[in-house]
Amino acid sequence: MGEVSQTELDAISIPDKVETAIGTLEFFDGVPTDASVATIFVNLDRMRGMEVFLDNVGAVSMYSVRKGLADAGAEGANRIALFEQLLDSQILVVTANTSTLYA
């Protein structure tokens, strides 16, 4: 039978500790400890929460624009709001374009 060299073994082995941005992850025989698994799931929950937040920024912005226009009197399908000037960085609209006349 062939032997596995130490270099090959080191290349496929998982160390007992790995330093990461979320902390030190510990392993026993390549299997993460319960504490490491908990740390990974907390980070995964955080990442998924951020994903949900970022995926919905545009929708919330659009809702806010529609609500603001309705509060200003453009609440029906036959009513519009016309801005006299181009928008600038002072308006609280996430997706506003400063070179487009909005109506």
Buried (B, 14 or more C-beta within 10 A) or exposed (E): EEEEEEEEEEEEEEEEEEEEEEBEBBBEEEEBEEEBEEBBEEBEEEEEEEEEEEEEEEEEBEEEBEEBBEEEEBEEEEEEBEEEEEBEEEEEEEEBEEEEEBE
